[in-house]
Amino acid sequence: MKRASKTAPKIVVAIMAALTVVSSVHAENPPPPNVIVFIGDDISADDFGCYGHPNIRTPNVDALASDGLRFNNAYLATSQCSPSRCSMITGRYPHNTGAPELHQALPSDQVMFPKELRKAGYYTAATGKWHLGRAARSAFDRIEDCRPGGEEKWVGFIQERPKDKPFMMWFASHDAHRDWDPSSASPPHVPADAVIPPYMVDTEGTRQDLAAYYDEVQRLDRYVGLVVEELKQQGVYENTLIFFLADNGRPFPRCKTWLYDSGIKPPFIVHWPHQLAKPGSACDALISSIDIAPTVLEAAGVAVPETVQGTSLMPLIKNTKSEVRDVVFAEHNWHDTEAHERMVRKGPWMYIRNARPEFAGWVQVHHKYASYEALLEGQAQGSLTPAQADVLLAPRPAEMLFNVEKDPHQLNNLADSPEHSEPLRLMRAALDEWQERTGDTTPADLTPDGVDRKTFKRLGKGIHPPRRGTKPGSKRNASAINDPGHD
């Protein structure tokens, strides 16, 4: 029988001590988080179960919210497809990105947070809807578009990534952009599931339109669940910072492109195991979509460039009672039709300024669908409510003031109310200061209509306008200004 070595206990002790040191160092210097940004296409905040919709089926996004942090007062920098994405990826307002209008590519001199991560050693990839232009491709190691929903390659991207680097994934869907895919959900939603907002007409056609839209939201939700499951199987879920939001509101009248909550307020969920101070909580603080960029960079330990106008959400992630900003701003520029609107939200107040009040609100994409046809029929019959008639109103007010807490659909304009003159003055001043500091000028020669407002016939070449006018902010060279516009 061999004698036990006297050195064995010493070796065991040494190994345990070494492991303790490694564990301690790892705890003090945790690996940088992986990052996934999910971006839905044309989806409003209240079209998810976790935001109160009683009938839509979104179990996977709801699960993210139940273990994450749900923001109730997140605002987009614009309610328009490509300008919104350009703002997210740079952390800048649309007129400061050099791409404030629909289908304008992000200029090559703009700093993008995925590129900063890539320079710091991250593997960066994007799949689904792109809509950022050629220059933005330099921010990613791999880019692939895919149809019909845009989510089909998400899981594959997670599986095929290099395993020796932290990763950042930009997962942007085509769901729930029109036209609807009848195979997007099984079983499909039915008209009885529809929740009709007060500015739409409650008809069977409107309900069918909304039910088909819900199906596409459900397909997006299903793929979010598949990605989460893959992260868990790979053992990286616990160290992955997830954002879920949308680029603009639902593609229905008085939503997409509009600066009311229905158009400018997205779902916004942050999920980060072991990092959130209170998982499963909701936060009522005002935040902006331009805050994603500095948040991701700070979480990754990467310096935030001076070009970023957003504010990091890390204080709110650690304490939901913190305040990172007390004001948010948004804008509406050319999107098929000439436009120049600005919005500021502060406290209970929302203020909208319209430099082109002679025009009705944007409806181009809706004109051939039942929800819009119902409004036209109601207008012809004289049966519309004031909220419904507002969708087709022209000319529109040059100024609007709403108490969002008392008026969640922004139906009661208080701008002409003498008793609200003081909040009106303060909100005007806040917007004036923001426009001055960020270089937001209003050109006389804005990009003209790209569609005929009566016949909806396109006036330019394809999806583009007949000509591009002067960009908002050009007079001040706003794309070179980094001031956030507020203190």
N, C-alpha and C positions, 0 to 999 in steps of 0.2 A: 504494500500500500504506500502510495506516494504521500510525502508530507506536504501539507498546504504551504504555499510560499508566504513568508512573512511580509513580502512587499505587496502582495495582492490588495490588502486593505488600503495601503497607501495609494496604489494606482486607482482604485475605485474612488477614493476621496478626491484625488487630483482630477479625475474625469468629471465628477459631480461639480467640483468647483469651477472647472472650465465651462461646463454647460450653464452653470449659474451666471457666469460672467457674460457668456454669449447671449443668454436670455435677457439679462439686464441691459446689455448694449442694444439688443433688438427692440426692447421696450422703450428705451430712451431715443432710439433712432429708427422708428418704424419704417418699413418700405413705403415708397410713395404710392398713393392710391391709384388704382385704375379708374378710368372715367368713362362713363357712357352718357351721351346726351341724346335722348329720344325726342324727336320733333314730329308731332302730328301735323297734318296739313288741313287747315280750315276747320278747326274744332274749338268750340267755346267751352269755358270752364264748367258750366252747369250741365254738361252732357256726359257726366260720369257719376257713378253711384256715390263715390266718396264726396262729391260736391252737391249731393242732394237729389239727383235725378231718381225718381222712384221706379223706373221701368227699364232703363238701358242696362245691358249686361256687360259690365267691365270689371270682372273679378280680379284680374291681375294688376291693373292700375290701382284698384281699390286696396289690394294687398300691399302694394308699395306704400300707399298713404297710411295704412294701418300700422306699419312698422317704421314709417318715415316721418317727414315733416311736410304738411300740406299748407301752402300759402293761400290765403283767402283774398289778398289784395295785391296780387302780382299784375303788372301791366306790361304790355309790349311797347316797344319804341315806335311801332307802326303796325297797322292792321293790314299789311300787304305782304304778299308772298316773299319775293326776292329781297326787297329792302329790309324786311324783318330778319331774315336769315343773315344778311350782311351785318346788321347791327349786333346780332347775337355773337357772331364769330369774331368781331372786332371789339365789342364792348363800347360801341360808339353810336351816337344818334344818326339817323339816316342821312340828314343833310351834311353830316361830318364824315361820312364814309366815302363820299364821291359817287354813291350809287343809290340816290334817294327815290328813284322811280322804278316802276315795274320793268323787269327784263334788262336792267342796267347791270353790267358786270362790275364786280368789286375791283377797283384799281390795284395795280401791283405794289404801290407804295403803302398800302394799308397793312397794319400789323394785326395778325390773327393769332388768337391764343393757342390753337392746335399747333401752329408752326413754332411758337415759343416752347411748347412741350416737346415737340420733335427735336428741337435743338438741344434740349436738356436730356435727351436720351429716351424719350417715349416713342413707342410705335403708334402711329396715328393712321386711322382708316375711316373711310366714309362710304356708305352705301345706301341706296334708296333714291330719294329726290335730291338733286344737286342744286341748281338755280342760283349759283354764286359766280359763275363766269370762269374763264380759263385761268386767270392769275391765281385764284384761290386754291387751285390744285396743288400748288407748291407747299401747302401746309400739311399734306397727307402723303404717307407712304403708299397707300393703295386707295383707289376710288373706283366704284362701280355703280352704275345706275341699274335699276331693275323694276319690272312691272309684274302684275298689275298694281299691287298694293304698295310696292316699294320695300317690303319687309323680308322678302324671300331669302335673301342672302345674309341676314343678320347673324343667325346662329353659325353659319359657315365661317363668317369673318372671325367670330370668337374662337372657333376651333382651329383655324388656320394661322392664327397670329404667332409670331415668335414668342417662345415661352421664357426667354431670358430678359425681357424688357417689360416695364409697365406699359399699359396700352390706354389709348384714348379713342373711343369710337363715336362717330357722328352718324347716328341712325335716324334718318329722316324718311318718313313714309310719304306715299302719295295719298293715302287714306286720311281724311275723308273728302278729298277733292272730287268735284263733279267731273265726269259723269259716273253714275253709280254702277258698280259691278254686282249683278244679281246673285252671284255665287259667293259673295263676301262673308255671309254668316249662315250658320245652320244650327238650330232653326232660325229663320229670319224673324225680325221684329214685325209687329203688325200695327195697323193704324191706331188701334186702341192704346198702344204704348206711347203715342206721341204726347208730348207736353207742348201746348200751343201758347207761345208768348203773346202778350196783349197787342203787339204790333203786327201780328199775322192774322189772317182770316181762318176761322176753324171750318174747313171743308174736308171732305174725304180725300181730295187730291192733295191738300196741304199735309194731311196726316200720312198719306202714303209716301210723300216726298221725305218727310222727317223720319219715317220708319226705315226707308232705304238708306238714309244717312246714318242712322244708328247702327245699321249692319256694318258699315265701313268702319265706324268707331270700334265696333266689337272685333273686327278682324285685326285692327291695330293692337287692341288689347291682347288678343291671343298670341301675337308674336312677341309682345313684351314679356308675356309669361314664359314663352319658349327660351328667350334670352336669359331670363332669371334662372330657369332650371339648368341651363348649360353652365352658367356661372357657378352655381352650386355644385354641379358635378365635377367641375374643374378645381373646386376648392378655392376660388378667388372671389366669391360673392361677398365675403366679409370685408374684403379690402377694396371694394368697388364703390365709388361715389357715383350715384345715378341721379340725373335730372330728367324729369318728364314735363314737357310743355307742348305748345302748338305755336305755329307761326302767325295765326290770326284767327278770327272768329269763324263760326260756321258759315257755309256758302249759301246764305239765305238773306232775304231782304232785311235791311237795317242791321246787318251783322258784319260780315267781311267788308273791310275798308272803312267802316264807320268808326268813329271815335267814342261811341257809347260803350258801356261795359260789354254788351253783346258782341262787339267786334274787337275790342282792344284788351279784354281780360281773359287770359288763357288759364287752363289748368297749370299748376306749377307745383311739382312735388320733388322734394329732395330726399334721397334714401342713402344712408351711409351708416352701416352697422357699427356699433360701439363708439361712434363719434357724435351722434346726435344727443343733446342733453336730455331730451324727453321724446323717445320714439312714439309715434302714434298721435302726436299732438298737432294742433293747428296754430298757425301764426297769422295775426291780423295786420302785421306791419306792412307798410307800403314798400314794394320792391319793384325793380324793373328788369326786363330781359337783358339789358346791357350789364347787369350785375353778375351774370354767369361767368364771363371771362375772368374778372379779377378773383372770383371765388375759387374757380378751378386752379388758377395759377398759385394762389396762396396755399391751397390745400396740397398742391404738388411741391411746394417749396421753391417755386420759380418766381423770379422777380416780375412784378407787374409793370409793363411798359408805361411811360408817361402818356401815351396815346389813349389809354383806356379812360373813358369818362364814367364808367360804372363804378359801383361801390361793392366791396366784398361782403358776402352774406355770412362769413364765418362767425361774426358775433351772434347772429340769430341762430345759427346751427348750434352754438354752444349755450345760448340762452334766448329763448323765444321772446322774452320781454325786452330785449335790447332794441335799440333803434339805430338803423344804419342810414336812413334818410327820412325826411318828412315830406317829400314832394317827388312826384314823377311827372314826366313829360312824354308826349307822343305827337306824331305828325301823320298827315295824309297828303301824299303827293300824287302825281299822275299814275293812274291805274286804269287804262283804257280811255279815260276821260280826264279833261283838265281839272286840276284840284290843287288847293293849298289851304289846309286846315291844320290848326295846332290845338293841343289839349294839355291842360295842367290839372293834376289831382293833388289836393292838399287838405288834410283833415277830412271833413265830410263833403268838401266842395269839389266839384268838377267844372272847369271853365273851358269852353271851346270857342275859338276864333276862326272865322271863315273868311278868307280873302276872295273867295269866288261865290258869294251868296246867291248870285243870279241862277246858279245851276241846282238842279235836284241832286239828291244823293246818288251814289253809284249803284246801278242795277244791271249792268250789261250781262253779267254771267247768269243772272236769274231769269231773264226775260222769257225764256221758252219753257219754264217749269211751272208746275201747278201752284206752288205757293205764291209766285208773283202774279200769275194769271188771275188768281182769286182776288188779289188787290185791285187789279185793273177792272175786273168785273164789278167789284164793290164800288169803285170810284164812278163807273158809268151809271150804276144804279143809285148812287148817293147814299149808300148804306154803310160806309166806313166809319169807324170810331175815330176820334181825333188822333189816337196813337197809331192807327193803321194809315190814316191819311197823311201822317207825317212822312211816311216812306216815300211818297210821291210828290211831296211839297216842293214848289219852286215859285218864286225865290224863297230862299231859306234865311233864317236869322243870321246876321253877321256875328252876333255874340250869343252864347248860351251859358247859363249858370244853373247847376243842379245841386241839390243836396242829396248825394248818393245814398246816404244812410236812410233817409226818409223816402227816397224815390229811386228804388233799385234799377228800374228800367229807363231812367232819365226821360220822363214824359212831361214834366212840369218845368218849363223854362222860367227861371226867376230873374233873368237879366234885366227885365223892365220893371221889376218890383222895387219901389222906393225903399221898402224896409230891408232890402238886401243890398243896398248900395255899398255898404262897407265890405262885405265879403267879395263883392264884385270888384271893388277897387283893389283889394289885396291880391286877388287872383290875376287881375290885369297886370299888376306890377310884377308878380312872380313870372308871368309869361314874358313880359317885356325884358326883364333882366336876363332870363334864359336865352332869348333870341339875340340879345346884344352880346352876351358873353360867349355864345357858341357860334356867332356869325351867321345866324339864320335870317337871310334877307329874302324878300319876296320879289322876284323878277316880274317885269311887266309882260315879258314874252315867255310865259310858261309853256310847256309842251301842250299842244292843242289836242282836241278830242281825236281818238283813234277809231271811234265808232260813232255812227249817227245816233243821236239820242232818241230819235223817234222810230227809225226803222231797224236799228241795231246792226246795220251793215258796216263792215270794217272799211275804214277810209285810208288806211296805210297798207304797207306790204306785210301780209300775214298778221302776226300778233303785234307788230310794231306800229307806232304812230306815223303819220305822213312825214313828220319831221320832229326832231327833238328841239325843244326850246332851251332857254337858259336854266340851269339847275338852281334850285333854292340854295342860297349861301354862296353862290359863285362870286358875287361882288366882293365878299370878304375873304375869299379863298378858305371857306369853312372846312374843307377836307384836311387843312393843315392846322386847325385849331383844336386844342386838347382840353380846354376849360369845360368842366361839367355843367356850368350854367347855374349853379346854386352852391350854397355853403353847407 
